[in-house]
């Protein structure tokens, strides 16, 4: 077995579409085979035990359980799959869980019952991103993806207005292509750099959604600090004078000032809050190590065990 030997897994519905990573392997291979029944104009492979003994061969297969594919992988061949093929597996698992004979709990869920999980998983993903924890990031991205698949599967069962995960994906593709004419439509003179692209995105979105207000589409259910910043960002784009911003709330004014200065008030406050959380835990650990019960500490004890000098927490 050599590094050039590989099993290329393709979608049986589109067997002639090869993953990009497979092209150099196919070009360099001594022989390329395809499992029978795929409808690809390639020779069928020899018996699995014979195939596994060949060097620099590529087997195009529609199923990882194909005997030839199993034999090659067991002998050390690499597996190349089209980007996104794992998403099809995830969709199939979600469908199985939600279908008759699947999971009773999954079958009972509704859009409303799932709301709390979407919120919780989103915050857990934010934690992983802020911690720079790659393993947690991958896991939490999967948990957020589960919520997307779950809601799409529930929506597909709606008798009055059904849509499924393919409709969701098609809508996303249409949005991305339509709002990137400089990439997909041969150029856009309005886009010169990242900043002009942000402005162009908003222009295209405004025209596409035919919004009546500059604040249409702002999610009012988001955390209040983020909501204030988003409203300020939207009204700034239409040149609302800063003196018309609410003046009765110090918190709104602080959020507005941060947003207008190019900051991220929600992110900034989260950073300070997470640092405070770490400091409290560190002080409590230090107290326990010194034989002091954190629950009984007075102000003097807290200052004694605080990880930084008083007034240096920020």
Secondary structure as UniProt FT lines:
FT   TURN            3..4
FT   STRAND          6..9
FT   HELIX           12..14
FT   TURN            15..16
FT   HELIX           20..22
FT   HELIX           23..28
FT   STRAND          31..34
FT   TURN            36..37
FT   HELIX           48..51
FT   TURN            52..53
FT   STRAND          57..61
FT   TURN            64..65
FT   HELIX           67..74
FT   TURN            75..76
FT   STRAND          78..81
FT   TURN            83..84
FT   HELIX           85..98
FT   TURN            100..101
FT   HELIX           104..108
FT   HELIX           111..131
FT   HELIX           134..156
FT   HELIX           165..178
FT   HELIX           181..184
FT   TURN            189..190
FT   HELIX           194..209
FT   TURN            214..217
FT   TURN            220..221
FT   HELIX           224..237
FT   TURN            238..239
FT   HELIX           242..244
FT   HELIX           250..260
FT   TURN            261..262
FT   HELIX           265..289
FT   TURN            290..291
FT   HELIX           294..296
FT   HELIX           299..305
FT   TURN            310..311
//
